[in-house]
Amino acid sequence: MTKSEFITELRKRLSGLPSEDIEERIAFYSEMIDDMIEEGRTEKEALLDIGSVEDISSQIISDIPLKRIAKERIKPKRRIQAWEIILLVLGSPIWFSLAVAAVSVILSLYVVLWSVVISFWAVFASLIAGGIGVIVGGAVIAVIGSSISGIALIGSGLVCVGISLFVFIGCSAITKCTVILTKKIALGIKKCFIRKEK
């Protein structure tokens, strides 16, 4: 791939973004390639160091707020006619309620996803708190009363604390996956607003 092919492909993948953002990013990557070539690298090496067009375009799209992308994409191409306004008003009980329902379903799925993550962290906190409480209670019982019962409680408290370490690893992984999934969903929504030029 040459520099001009890279720039053309990047411009094609960014079509639909505000034009000033496209030109700013194209100028940035063009200058970056030129700088690398001036440092003694070949055009091919410079392009390999920068990365793939797909990764770069995804990063650029994720950096631009959805509001700006939607605003650029939904610009009216012409004036809305009077009969179109009448149809929008008459159809509003249907399309508005469907839009509210769709947003509610998507929002509730997002809340449920994070609720599951929070519940896993609650299990972790319960195991830690319960384990420490049982260890302290076992130590008190071992000193005051029955030493065998106290040692058994201390052992079970240590088991709870040990299990909580494994739960912590799982909670961390689930949280990380949920954050990545959230970012991918946001990027997918942004990409829906970007038209692909042929």
KEVEX-98461 format. One line per field, with one value per atom (N, C-alpha, C, O): residue in three letters; atom name; x, y, z. Coordinates in steps of 0.1 Angstrom, whole numbers, plus 5000, padded with zeros to 4 digits. Example, Ala and Ser with C-alpha at 12.3 -4.5 7.8 and 13.67 -1.06 7.14 Angstrom:
code (ala, ala, ala, ala, ser, ser, ser, ser)
site (N, CA, C, O, N, CA, C, O)
u (5132, 5123, 5132, 5142, 5128, 5137, 5129, 5134)
v (4943, 4955, 4967, 4967, 4978, 4989, 5000, 5011)
w (5078, 5078, 5078, 5085, 5071, 5071, 5079, 5080)
//
This chain:
code (met, met, met, met, thr, thr, thr, thr, lys, lys, lys, lys, ser, ser, ser, ser, glu, glu, glu, glu, phe, phe, phe, phe, ile, ile, ile, ile, thr, thr, thr, thr, glu, glu, glu, glu, leu, leu, leu, leu, arg, arg, arg, arg, lys, lys, lys, lys, arg, arg, arg, arg, leu, leu, leu, leu, ser, ser, ser, ser, gly, gly, gly, gly, leu, leu, leu, leu, pro, pro, pro, pro, ser, ser, ser, ser, glu, glu, glu, glu, asp, asp, asp, asp, ile, ile, ile, ile, glu, glu, glu, glu, glu, glu, glu, glu, arg, arg, arg, arg, ile, ile, ile, ile, ala, ala, ala, ala, phe, phe, phe, phe, tyr, tyr, tyr, tyr, ser, ser, ser, ser, glu, glu, glu, glu, met, met, met, met, ile, ile, ile, ile, asp, asp, asp, asp, asp, asp, asp, asp, met, met, met, met, ile, ile, ile, ile, glu, glu, glu, glu, glu, glu, glu, glu, gly, gly, gly, gly, arg, arg, arg, arg, thr, thr, thr, thr, glu, glu, glu, glu, lys, lys, lys, lys, glu, glu, glu, glu, ala, ala, ala, ala, leu, leu, leu, leu, leu, leu, leu, leu, asp, asp, asp, asp, ile, ile, ile, ile, gly, gly, gly, gly, ser, ser, ser, ser, val, val, val, val, glu, glu, glu, glu, asp, asp, asp, asp, ile, ile, ile, ile, ser, ser, ser, ser, ser, ser, ser, ser, gln, gln, gln, gln, ile, ile, ile, ile, ile, ile, ile, ile, ser, ser, ser, ser, asp, asp, asp, asp, ile, ile, ile, ile, pro, pro, pro, pro, leu, leu, leu, leu, lys, lys, lys, lys, arg, arg, arg, arg, ile, ile, ile, ile, ala, ala, ala, ala, lys, lys, lys, lys, glu, glu, glu, glu, arg, arg, arg, arg, ile, ile, ile, ile, lys, lys, lys, lys, pro, pro, pro, pro, lys, lys, lys, lys, arg, arg, arg, arg, arg, arg, arg, arg, ile, ile, ile, ile, gln, gln, gln, gln, ala, ala, ala, ala, trp, trp, trp, trp, glu, glu, glu, glu, ile, ile, ile, ile, ile, ile, ile, ile, leu, leu, leu, leu, leu, leu, leu, leu, val, val, val, val, leu, leu, leu, leu, gly, gly, gly, gly, ser, ser, ser, ser, pro, pro, pro, pro, ile, ile, ile, ile, trp, trp, trp, trp, phe, phe, phe, phe, ser, ser, ser, ser, leu, leu, leu, leu, ala, ala, ala, ala, val, val, val, val, ala, ala, ala, ala, ala, ala, ala, ala, val, val, val, val, ser, ser, ser, ser, val, val, val, val, ile, ile, ile, ile, leu, leu, leu, leu, ser, ser, ser, ser, leu, leu, leu, leu, tyr, tyr, tyr, tyr, val, val, val, val, val, val, val, val, leu, leu, leu, leu, trp, trp, trp, trp, ser, ser, ser, ser, val, val, val, val, val, val, val, val, ile, ile, ile, ile, ser, ser, ser, ser, phe, phe, phe, phe, trp, trp, trp, trp, ala, ala, ala, ala, val, val, val, val, phe, phe, phe, phe, ala, ala, ala, ala, ser, ser, ser, ser, leu, leu, leu, leu, ile, ile, ile, ile, ala, ala, ala, ala, gly, gly, gly, gly, gly, gly, gly, gly, ile, ile, ile, ile, gly, gly, gly, gly, val, val, val, val, ile, ile, ile, ile, val, val, val, val, gly, gly, gly, gly, gly, gly, gly, gly, ala, ala, ala, ala, val, val, val, val, ile, ile, ile, ile, ala, ala, ala, ala, val, val, val, val, ile, ile, ile, ile, gly, gly, gly, gly, ser, ser, ser, ser, ser, ser, ser, ser, ile, ile, ile, ile, ser, ser, ser, ser, gly, gly, gly, gly, ile, ile, ile, ile, ala, ala, ala, ala, leu, leu, leu, leu, ile, ile, ile, ile, gly, gly, gly, gly, ser, ser, ser, ser, gly, gly, gly, gly, leu, leu, leu, leu, val, val, val, val, cys, cys, cys, cys, val, val, val, val, gly, gly, gly, gly, ile, ile, ile, ile, ser, ser, ser, ser, leu, leu, leu, leu, phe, phe, phe, phe, val, val, val, val, phe, phe, phe, phe, ile, ile, ile, ile, gly, gly, gly, gly, cys, cys, cys, cys, ser, ser, ser, ser, ala, ala, ala, ala, ile, ile, ile, ile, thr, thr, thr, thr, lys, lys, lys, lys, cys, cys, cys, cys, thr, thr, thr, thr, val, val, val, val, ile, ile, ile, ile, leu, leu, leu, leu, thr, thr, thr, thr, lys, lys, lys, lys, lys, lys, lys, lys, ile, ile, ile, ile, ala, ala, ala, ala, leu, leu, leu, leu, gly, gly, gly, gly, ile, ile, ile, ile, lys, lys, lys, lys, lys, lys, lys, lys, cys, cys, cys, cys, phe, phe, phe, phe, ile, ile, ile, ile, arg, arg, arg, arg, lys, lys, lys, lys, glu, glu, glu, glu, lys, lys, lys, lys)
site (N, CA, C, O, N, CA, C, O, N, CA, C, O, N, CA, C, O, N, CA, C, O, N, CA, C, O, N, CA, C, O, N, CA, C, O, N, CA, C, O, N, CA, C, O, N, CA, C, O, N, CA, C, O, N, CA, C, O, N, CA, C, O, N, CA, C, O, N, CA, C, O, N, CA, C, O, N, CA, C, O, N, CA, C, O, N, CA, C, O, N, CA, C, O, N, CA, C, O, N, CA, C, O, N, CA, C, O, N, CA, C, O, N, CA, C, O, N, CA, C, O, N, CA, C, O, N, CA, C, O, N, CA, C, O, N, CA, C, O, N, CA, C, O, N, CA, C, O, N, CA, C, O, N, CA, C, O, N, CA, C, O, N, CA, C, O, N, CA, C, O, N, CA, C, O, N, CA, C, O, N, CA, C, O, N, CA, C, O, N, CA, C, O, N, CA, C, O, N, CA, C, O, N, CA, C, O, N, CA, C, O, N, CA, C, O, N, CA, C, O, N, CA, C, O, N, CA, C, O, N, CA, C, O, N, CA, C, O, N, CA, C, O, N, CA, C, O, N, CA, C, O, N, CA, C, O, N, CA, C, O, N, CA, C, O, N, CA, C, O, N, CA, C, O, N, CA, C, O, N, CA, C, O, N, CA, C, O, N, CA, C, O, N, CA, C, O, N, CA, C, O, N, CA, C, O, N, CA, C, O, N, CA, C, O, N, CA, C, O, N, CA, C, O, N, CA, C, O, N, CA, C, O, N, CA, C, O, N, CA, C, O, N, CA, C, O, N, CA, C, O, N, CA, C, O, N, CA, C, O, N, CA, C, O, N, CA, C, O, N, CA, C, O, N, CA, C, O, N, CA, C, O, N, CA, C, O, N, CA, C, O, N, CA, C, O, N, CA, C, O, N, CA, C, O, N, CA, C, O, N, CA, C, O, N, CA, C, O, N, CA, C, O, N, CA, C, O, N, CA, C, O, N, CA, C, O, N, CA, C, O, N, CA, C, O, N, CA, C, O, N, CA, C, O, N, CA, C, O, N, CA, C, O, N, CA, C, O, N, CA, C, O, N, CA, C, O, N, CA, C, O, N, CA, C, O, N, CA, C, O, N, CA, C, O, N, CA, C, O, N, CA, C, O, N, CA, C, O, N, CA, C, O, N, CA, C, O, N, CA, C, O, N, CA, C, O, N, CA, C, O, N, CA, C, O, N, CA, C, O, N, CA, C, O, N, CA, C, O, N, CA, C, O, N, CA, C, O, N, CA, C, O, N, CA, C, O, N, CA, C, O, N, CA, C, O, N, CA, C, O, N, CA, C, O, N, CA, C, O, N, CA, C, O, N, CA, C, O, N, CA, C, O, N, CA, C, O, N, CA, C, O, N, CA, C, O, N, CA, C, O, N, CA, C, O, N, CA, C, O, N, CA, C, O, N, CA, C, O, N, CA, C, O, N, CA, C, O, N, CA, C, O, N, CA, C, O, N, CA, C, O, N, CA, C, O, N, CA, C, O, N, CA, C, O, N, CA, C, O, N, CA, C, O, N, CA, C, O, N, CA, C, O, N, CA, C, O, N, CA, C, O, N, CA, C, O, N, CA, C, O, N, CA, C, O, N, CA, C, O, N, CA, C, O, N, CA, C, O, N, CA, C, O, N, CA, C, O, N, CA, C, O, N, CA, C, O, N, CA, C, O, N, CA, C, O, N, CA, C, O, N, CA, C, O, N, CA, C, O, N, CA, C, O, N, CA, C, O, N, CA, C, O, N, CA, C, O, N, CA, C, O, N, CA, C, O, N, CA, C, O, N, CA, C, O, N, CA, C, O, N, CA, C, O, N, CA, C, O, N, CA, C, O, N, CA, C, O, N, CA, C, O, N, CA, C, O, N, CA, C, O, N, CA, C, O, N, CA, C, O, N, CA, C, O, N, CA, C, O, N, CA, C, O, N, CA, C, O, N, CA, C, O, N, CA, C, O, N, CA, C, O, N, CA, C, O, N, CA, C, O)
u (5008, 5000, 5009, 5019, 5005, 5013, 5006, 4995, 5013, 5007, 4994, 4984, 4994, 4981, 4970, 4958, 4973, 4962, 4958, 4946, 4967, 4964, 4955, 4944, 4958, 4950, 4937, 4927, 4936, 4923, 4914, 4902, 4920, 4912, 4907, 4896, 4916, 4912, 4901, 4892, 4902, 4892, 4879, 4868, 4879, 4867, 4860, 4848, 4869, 4863, 4858, 4849, 4863, 4859, 4847, 4843, 4843, 4832, 4820, 4817, 4813, 4802, 4805, 4796, 4818, 4822, 4822, 4822, 4822, 4823, 4836, 4846, 4835, 4846, 4858, 4869, 4857, 4868, 4876, 4888, 4869, 4876, 4883, 4894, 4877, 4883, 4896, 4907, 4895, 4907, 4918, 4930, 4914, 4924, 4931, 4944, 4924, 4930, 4938, 4949, 4934, 4941, 4954, 4965, 4954, 4966, 4976, 4988, 4970, 4979, 4986, 4998, 4979, 4985, 4994, 5004, 4991, 4999, 5013, 5023, 5012, 5024, 5032, 5045, 5026, 5033, 5040, 5052, 5034, 5041, 5053, 5064, 5051, 5062, 5074, 5085, 5070, 5081, 5089, 5101, 5082, 5089, 5098, 5109, 5093, 5101, 5113, 5124, 5112, 5123, 5134, 5146, 5129, 5138, 5146, 5154, 5142, 5150, 5142, 5148, 5130, 5122, 5116, 5114, 5113, 5106, 5091, 5086, 5084, 5070, 5063, 5054, 5067, 5061, 5063, 5054, 5075, 5078, 5070, 5065, 5069, 5062, 5047, 5041, 5041, 5027, 5025, 5015, 5035, 5035, 5035, 5028, 5044, 5045, 5032, 5029, 5026, 5013, 5002, 4995, 5001, 4990, 4980, 4982, 4970, 4960, 4950, 4948, 4945, 4935, 4923, 4917, 4919, 4907, 4909, 4900, 4920, 4923, 4923, 4917, 4930, 4930, 4917, 4913, 4909, 4896, 4887, 4879, 4888, 4880, 4883, 4875, 4896, 4901, 4896, 4892, 4897, 4892, 4877, 4873, 4869, 4855, 4851, 4842, 4859, 4856, 4860, 4854, 4869, 4873, 4863, 4862, 4856, 4846, 4833, 4828, 4827, 4815, 4803, 4803, 4794, 4783, 4774, 4769, 4773, 4765, 4770, 4762, 4783, 4788, 4786, 4783, 4788, 4786, 4771, 4768, 4762, 4748, 4744, 4736, 4749, 4746, 4750, 4743, 4762, 4767, 4758, 4755, 4755, 4748, 4733, 4727, 4727, 4712, 4710, 4698, 4720, 4717, 4707, 4708, 4697, 4687, 4693, 4700, 4689, 4694, 4685, 4689, 4673, 4663, 4653, 4654, 4645, 4635, 4624, 4620, 4619, 4608, 4595, 4592, 4587, 4575, 4564, 4565, 4553, 4542, 4535, 4532, 4533, 4526, 4535, 4529, 4548, 4556, 4555, 4556, 4554, 4553, 4539, 4538, 4529, 4516, 4516, 4511, 4523, 4524, 4532, 4529, 4543, 4550, 4542, 4543, 4534, 4526, 4515, 4513, 4508, 4498, 4503, 4496, 4515, 4521, 4529, 4534, 4530, 4538, 4533, 4542, 4520, 4516, 4523, 4525, 4524, 4530, 4545, 4551, 4551, 4566, 4572, 4583, 4566, 4572, 4572, 4582, 4561, 4560, 4569, 4575, 4571, 4580, 4595, 4603, 4598, 4611, 4614, 4625, 4604, 4606, 4608, 4616, 4600, 4601, 4614, 4621, 4619, 4632, 4644, 4652, 4643, 4653, 4652, 4662, 4640, 4638, 4644, 4650, 4641, 4646, 4662, 4668, 4668, 4682, 4688, 4698, 4682, 4687, 4686, 4694, 4674, 4672, 4682, 4687, 4685, 4696, 4709, 4717, 4712, 4725, 4725, 4735, 4714, 4714, 4715, 4721, 4708, 4709, 4723, 4728, 4730, 4744, 4752, 4760, 4751, 4759, 4754, 4762, 4742, 4736, 4743, 4746, 4745, 4751, 4766, 4770, 4773, 4786, 4787, 4795, 4778, 4777, 4774, 4779, 4765, 4761, 4773, 4775, 4782, 4794, 4803, 4809, 4805, 4813, 4807, 4814, 4794, 4787, 4790, 4792, 4791, 4794, 4809, 4811, 4817, 4831, 4832, 4839, 4825, 4826, 4820, 4825, 4809, 4803, 4813, 4814, 4820, 4829, 4841, 4844, 4846, 4857, 4852, 4858, 4841, 4835, 4832, 4835, 4825, 4821, 4833, 4834, 4843, 4855, 4863, 4867, 4864, 4871, 4863, 4869, 4850, 4841, 4842, 4843, 4842, 4843, 4857, 4858, 4867, 4881, 4882, 4887, 4876, 4877, 4868, 4872, 4856, 4847, 4854, 4853, 4860, 4867, 4878, 4880, 4885, 4896, 4891, 4897, 4880, 4874, 4869, 4871, 4862, 4857, 4868, 4868, 4879, 4891, 4897, 4902, 4898, 4904, 4895, 4899, 4882, 4872, 4867, 4866, 4863, 4856, 4863, 4874, 4856, 4860, 4871, 4868, 4883, 4893, 4891, 4895, 4885, 4883, 4872, 4874, 4862, 4852, 4858, 4855, 4866, 4873, 4882, 4882, 4890, 4899, 4891, 4895, 4880, 4872, 4866, 4866, 4862, 4857, 4868, 4865, 4879, 4891, 4894, 4896, 4893, 4896, 4886, 4889, 4873, 4862, 4863, 4860, 4867, 4869, 4881, 4880, 4891, 4903, 4898, 4903, 4890, 4884, 4876, 4877, 4868, 4860, 4869, 4866, 4879, 4888, 4896, 4898, 4900, 4906, 4897, 4901, 4885, 4875, 4873, 4871, 4873, 4871, 4882, 4879, 4894, 4905, 4901, 4904, 4896, 4892, 4881, 4880, 4871, 4860, 4864, 4859, 4875, 4880, 4886, 4883, 4893, 4898, 4887, 4888, 4877, 4865, 4858, 4854, 4856, 4849, 4857, 4852, 4871, 4879, 4877, 4876, 4877, 4876, 4862, 4862, 4852, 4838, 4837, 4831, 4843, 4842, 4849, 4845, 4861, 4869, 4862, 4862, 4856, 4849, 4836, 4833, 4830, 4818, 4822, 4815, 4833, 4838, 4841, 4838, 4848, 4852, 4839, 4838, 4829, 4817, 4809, 4804, 4809, 4803, 4810, 4803, 4823, 4830, 4827, 4825, 4826, 4823, 4809, 4807, 4800, 4786, 4785, 4779, 4792, 4792, 4799, 4794, 4810, 4816, 4807, 4806, 4800, 4790, 4779, 4775, 4774, 4763, 4769, 4762, 4781, 4787, 4789, 4786, 4793, 4795, 4782, 4782, 4771, 4758, 4755, 4747, 4760, 4757, 4767, 4765, 4777, 4787, 4784, 4783, 4781, 4778, 4791, 4801, 4790, 4801, 4800, 4790, 4811, 4811, 4815, 4824, 4810, 4813, 4826, 4830)
v (4988, 5000, 5012, 5013, 5022, 5035, 5045, 5043, 5056, 5067, 5072, 5074, 5074, 5079, 5069, 5073, 5056, 5046, 5046, 5044, 5047, 5048, 5060, 5058, 5071, 5084, 5082, 5086, 5077, 5075, 5065, 5068, 5054, 5044, 5050, 5048, 5058, 5064, 5074, 5075, 5082, 5092, 5085, 5090, 5074, 5067, 5061, 5062, 5056, 5051, 5061, 5059, 5073, 5084, 5093, 5102, 5089, 5097, 5096, 5086, 5107, 5108, 5116, 5120, 5117, 5125, 5140, 5142, 5149, 5163, 5165, 5160, 5173, 5175, 5180, 5177, 5190, 5195, 5185, 5185, 5175, 5164, 5155, 5151, 5152, 5144, 5150, 5144, 5163, 5170, 5171, 5169, 5173, 5174, 5161, 5160, 5149, 5136, 5132, 5127, 5135, 5132, 5140, 5134, 5153, 5161, 5155, 5155, 5151, 5145, 5133, 5132, 5123, 5111, 5113, 5106, 5122, 5125, 5131, 5127, 5140, 5146, 5136, 5136, 5127, 5116, 5107, 5103, 5103, 5095, 5102, 5096, 5115, 5123, 5124, 5123, 5126, 5127, 5114, 5114, 5103, 5090, 5087, 5082, 5092, 5090, 5099, 5095, 5111, 5120, 5114, 5117, 5106, 5100, 5088, 5083, 5085, 5074, 5061, 5052, 5061, 5048, 5049, 5060, 5037, 5037, 5039, 5039, 5042, 5045, 5033, 5034, 5021, 5008, 5006, 5003, 5009, 5008, 5018, 5015, 5030, 5040, 5036, 5038, 5031, 5027, 5015, 5014, 5006, 4994, 4999, 4994, 5009, 5014, 5021, 5021, 5028, 5035, 5026, 5028, 5015, 5005, 5004, 5011, 4996, 4994, 5005, 5012, 5007, 5018, 5015, 5025, 5003, 4999, 5003, 5008, 5000, 5003, 5018, 5023, 5025, 5040, 5046, 5055, 5042, 5048, 5045, 5053, 5033, 5029, 5038, 5043, 5041, 5049, 5064, 5070, 5069, 5082, 5083, 5093, 5073, 5074, 5073, 5080, 5065, 5064, 5077, 5080, 5085, 5097, 5109, 5118, 5108, 5119, 5116, 5105, 5126, 5124, 5121, 5126, 5112, 5108, 5119, 5119, 5129, 5141, 5148, 5152, 5149, 5156, 5147, 5152, 5134, 5125, 5125, 5126, 5124, 5124, 5138, 5138, 5149, 5162, 5163, 5168, 5158, 5158, 5149, 5153, 5138, 5128, 5132, 5128, 5138, 5141, 5155, 5160, 5162, 5175, 5173, 5165, 5182, 5181, 5185, 5195, 5177, 5180, 5190, 5197, 5191, 5200, 5205, 5199, 5214, 5219, 5208, 5202, 5207, 5198, 5204, 5216, 5197, 5202, 5202, 5195, 5209, 5211, 5197, 5194, 5190, 5177, 5167, 5158, 5168, 5159, 5162, 5154, 5175, 5179, 5174, 5170, 5175, 5170, 5155, 5150, 5148, 5133, 5130, 5121, 5138, 5136, 5138, 5130, 5149, 5152, 5141, 5137, 5137, 5127, 5113, 5106, 5110, 5097, 5097, 5087, 5109, 5109, 5100, 5095, 5098, 5088, 5074, 5067, 5071, 5057, 5058, 5050, 5066, 5066, 5071, 5066, 5080, 5085, 5074, 5072, 5067, 5056, 5044, 5038, 5041, 5031, 5035, 5027, 5048, 5053, 5052, 5048, 5056, 5056, 5041, 5038, 5032, 5018, 5012, 5005, 5016, 5011, 5016, 5008, 5029, 5035, 5028, 5026, 5026, 5020, 5006, 5002, 4998, 4984, 4984, 4977, 4993, 4993, 4998, 4992, 5008, 5013, 5002, 5001, 4995, 4985, 4973, 4968, 4969, 4959, 4963, 4956, 4976, 4982, 4981, 4978, 4985, 4985, 4971, 4969, 4962, 4948, 4943, 4936, 4946, 4941, 4946, 4939, 4959, 4964, 4960, 4959, 4956, 4951, 4937, 4934, 4929, 4916, 4918, 4911, 4928, 4931, 4935, 4931, 4944, 4949, 4938, 4937, 4929, 4917, 4908, 4903, 4906, 4898, 4905, 4898, 4918, 4925, 4925, 4925, 4924, 4923, 4910, 4908, 4899, 4886, 4886, 4881, 4892, 4894, 4901, 4896, 4912, 4920, 4912, 4912, 4904, 4896, 4885, 4882, 4878, 4868, 4874, 4867, 4885, 4891, 4895, 4891, 4902, 4907, 4895, 4894, 4885, 4873, 4865, 4861, 4864, 4856, 4863, 4856, 4876, 4883, 4883, 4881, 4884, 4883, 4870, 4869, 4859, 4846, 4843, 4836, 4848, 4847, 4854, 4848, 4866, 4873, 4866, 4864, 4862, 4855, 4842, 4838, 4834, 4822, 4824, 4816, 4835, 4838, 4841, 4837, 4849, 4852, 4839, 4837, 4831, 4818, 4809, 4802, 4809, 4800, 4805, 4797, 4818, 4824, 4822, 4818, 4825, 4825, 4811, 4807, 4804, 4791, 4779, 4776, 4773, 4761, 4763, 4770, 4758, 4761, 4753, 4758, 4741, 4734, 4741, 4742, 4746, 4753, 4766, 4770, 4773, 4785, 4783, 4790, 4772, 4768, 4765, 4768, 4758, 4754, 4767, 4768, 4776, 4789, 4797, 4802, 4797, 4804, 4797, 4804, 4784, 4777, 4780, 4783, 4780, 4783, 4798, 4801, 4807, 4821, 4822, 4830, 4815, 4815, 4809, 4814, 4799, 4794, 4804, 4806, 4812, 4823, 4833, 4838, 4837, 4847, 4842, 4849, 4829, 4823, 4823, 4826, 4819, 4819, 4833, 4835, 4843, 4856, 4861, 4869, 4856, 4860, 4855, 4862, 4843, 4838, 4846, 4848, 4849, 4857, 4871, 4876, 4876, 4889, 4889, 4898, 4878, 4877, 4876, 4882, 4868, 4868, 4881, 4885, 4888, 4901, 4911, 4918, 4911, 4920, 4917, 4926, 4904, 4900, 4904, 4908, 4901, 4905, 4920, 4924, 4928, 4942, 4947, 4955, 4941, 4945, 4942, 4950, 4930, 4926, 4935, 4938, 4939, 4947, 4961, 4967, 4966, 4979, 4978, 4987, 4968, 4966, 4965, 4971, 4957, 4955, 4969, 4972, 4976, 4990, 4998, 5005, 4998, 5006, 5002, 5010, 4988, 4983, 4987, 4990, 4986, 4990, 5005, 5008, 5013, 5028, 5030, 5038, 5023, 5024, 5019, 5025, 5008, 5003, 5013, 5015, 5020, 5030, 5041, 5047, 5046, 5057, 5053, 5061, 5040, 5036, 5035, 5036, 5033, 5033, 5047, 5048, 5057, 5071, 5075, 5085, 5067, 5070, 5063, 5050, 5070, 5064, 5059, 5066, 5048, 5043, 5048, 5046, 5054, 5059, 5047, 5040, 5046, 5036, 5040, 5032)
w (5000, 5000, 5000, 5007, 4992, 4991, 5000, 5006, 5002, 5010, 5004, 5012, 4991, 4985, 4987, 4989, 4985, 4988, 5002, 5005, 5011, 5026, 5028, 5035, 5023, 5026, 5019, 5025, 5007, 5000, 5008, 5010, 5013, 5020, 5034, 5038, 5040, 5053, 5051, 5059, 5040, 5037, 5034, 5039, 5027, 5024, 5037, 5039, 5046, 5059, 5068, 5077, 5067, 5076, 5070, 5076, 5057, 5051, 5060, 5065, 5062, 5071, 5083, 5090, 5086, 5098, 5093, 5081, 5103, 5099, 5090, 5093, 5080, 5070, 5076, 5073, 5086, 5093, 5100, 5101, 5106, 5114, 5104, 5107, 5093, 5083, 5078, 5077, 5074, 5069, 5079, 5076, 5092, 5103, 5105, 5106, 5105, 5106, 5094, 5096, 5082, 5070, 5070, 5067, 5074, 5074, 5085, 5082, 5096, 5107, 5102, 5104, 5096, 5092, 5080, 5079, 5071, 5060, 5065, 5060, 5074, 5080, 5087, 5087, 5094, 5102, 5092, 5095, 5081, 5071, 5065, 5064, 5062, 5056, 5066, 5062, 5079, 5089, 5090, 5091, 5090, 5091, 5078, 5079, 5067, 5055, 5055, 5051, 5061, 5063, 5072, 5071, 5082, 5092, 5085, 5092, 5073, 5066, 5064, 5058, 5068, 5065, 5051, 5045, 5046, 5033, 5036, 5047, 5025, 5026, 5032, 5040, 5028, 5032, 5047, 5055, 5052, 5066, 5074, 5085, 5069, 5076, 5078, 5089, 5067, 5068, 5077, 5084, 5078, 5087, 5101, 5110, 5104, 5118, 5122, 5134, 5113, 5117, 5121, 5130, 5113, 5116, 5105, 5094, 5106, 5096, 5095, 5105, 5083, 5081, 5090, 5095, 5091, 5099, 5113, 5119, 5119, 5133, 5135, 5145, 5126, 5127, 5126, 5134, 5116, 5114, 5126, 5130, 5132, 5144, 5156, 5163, 5157, 5168, 5166, 5176, 5154, 5151, 5154, 5160, 5149, 5151, 5166, 5170, 5174, 5188, 5195, 5206, 5190, 5197, 5194, 5202, 5183, 5180, 5187, 5186, 5194, 5201, 5191, 5180, 5196, 5188, 5184, 5173, 5192, 5189, 5176, 5168, 5175, 5163, 5150, 5140, 5152, 5140, 5136, 5124, 5146, 5143, 5136, 5127, 5141, 5136, 5122, 5113, 5118, 5105, 5096, 5084, 5101, 5093, 5090, 5080, 5100, 5099, 5093, 5094, 5088, 5082, 5071, 5062, 5071, 5060, 5047, 5046, 5036, 5023, 5016, 5007, 5021, 5015, 5026, 5037, 5023, 5032, 5033, 5024, 5045, 5047, 5042, 5046, 5035, 5029, 5040, 5050, 5037, 5047, 5049, 5060, 5038, 5039, 5047, 5054, 5047, 5055, 5070, 5078, 5073, 5087, 5092, 5103, 5084, 5088, 5091, 5101, 5082, 5084, 5096, 5104, 5099, 5111, 5124, 5133, 5123, 5135, 5137, 5148, 5126, 5127, 5131, 5138, 5126, 5130, 5143, 5147, 5149, 5162, 5173, 5180, 5175, 5185, 5183, 5192, 5170, 5167, 5168, 5175, 5160, 5159, 5172, 5176, 5179, 5192, 5202, 5210, 5203, 5213, 5210, 5219, 5197, 5193, 5196, 5201, 5194, 5197, 5212, 5216, 5220, 5235, 5239, 5248, 5233, 5237, 5234, 5241, 5222, 5217, 5227, 5231, 5230, 5239, 5253, 5259, 5257, 5271, 5271, 5281, 5261, 5260, 5260, 5268, 5252, 5251, 5264, 5269, 5270, 5283, 5294, 5303, 5294, 5304, 5303, 5313, 5290, 5288, 5294, 5300, 5291, 5296, 5311, 5317, 5318, 5332, 5338, 5348, 5331, 5336, 5335, 5344, 5324, 5322, 5334, 5340, 5337, 5348, 5362, 5371, 5363, 5375, 5378, 5390, 5368, 5370, 5375, 5384, 5369, 5373, 5388, 5395, 5391, 5405, 5415, 5426, 5411, 5420, 5422, 5433, 5412, 5414, 5424, 5432, 5423, 5432, 5446, 5456, 5447, 5461, 5467, 5479, 5458, 5463, 5469, 5479, 5461, 5465, 5479, 5488, 5480, 5493, 5504, 5516, 5502, 5512, 5517, 5529, 5507, 5511, 5520, 5530, 5516, 5523, 5537, 5547, 5538, 5551, 5560, 5572, 5554, 5561, 5566, 5578, 5557, 5561, 5573, 5582, 5572, 5582, 5595, 5606, 5594, 5606, 5613, 5625, 5605, 5610, 5617, 5627, 5610, 5616, 5630, 5639, 5630, 5643, 5654, 5665, 5649, 5659, 5663, 5675, 5654, 5658, 5668, 5677, 5666, 5675, 5689, 5699, 5689, 5703, 5709, 5721, 5702, 5707, 5712, 5722, 5704, 5708, 5721, 5729, 5723, 5735, 5747, 5758, 5745, 5756, 5760, 5771, 5749, 5752, 5746, 5749, 5737, 5731, 5720, 5710, 5722, 5712, 5699, 5689, 5700, 5687, 5678, 5666, 5684, 5677, 5671, 5660, 5679, 5674, 5662, 5653, 5663, 5652, 5640, 5629, 5642, 5630, 5623, 5611, 5632, 5626, 5619, 5608, 5625, 5618, 5605, 5595, 5604, 5592, 5581, 5570, 5585, 5576, 5571, 5560, 5580, 5576, 5566, 5556, 5568, 5558, 5545, 5534, 5545, 5532, 5525, 5513, 5532, 5526, 5520, 5509, 5527, 5522, 5510, 5500, 5510, 5498, 5486, 5475, 5488, 5477, 5472, 5460, 5481, 5476, 5467, 5458, 5468, 5459, 5445, 5435, 5444, 5430, 5425, 5413, 5434, 5429, 5425, 5415, 5431, 5427, 5413, 5405, 5410, 5396, 5386, 5376, 5389, 5380, 5379, 5368, 5390, 5389, 5381, 5373, 5382, 5374, 5360, 5351, 5356, 5342, 5336, 5325, 5344, 5340, 5338, 5328, 5347, 5346, 5333, 5326, 5331, 5320, 5307, 5297, 5306, 5294, 5292, 5280, 5302, 5301, 5296, 5288, 5301, 5296, 5281, 5274, 5277, 5263, 5255, 5244, 5260, 5252, 5251, 5240, 5261, 5261, 5251, 5243, 5250, 5240, 5226, 5217, 5224, 5211, 5206, 5195, 5216, 5212, 5209, 5199, 5216, 5213, 5199, 5192, 5196, 5183, 5172, 5161, 5175, 5165, 5162, 5151, 5173, 5171, 5163, 5154, 5166, 5158, 5143, 5134, 5141, 5127, 5119, 5107, 5126, 5119, 5113, 5103, 5119, 5114, 5103, 5096, 5100, 5090, 5077, 5077, 5067, 5054, 5047, 5049, 5040, 5033, 5018, 5012, 5014, 5000, 4991, 4995, 4979, 4970, 4962, 4954)
//
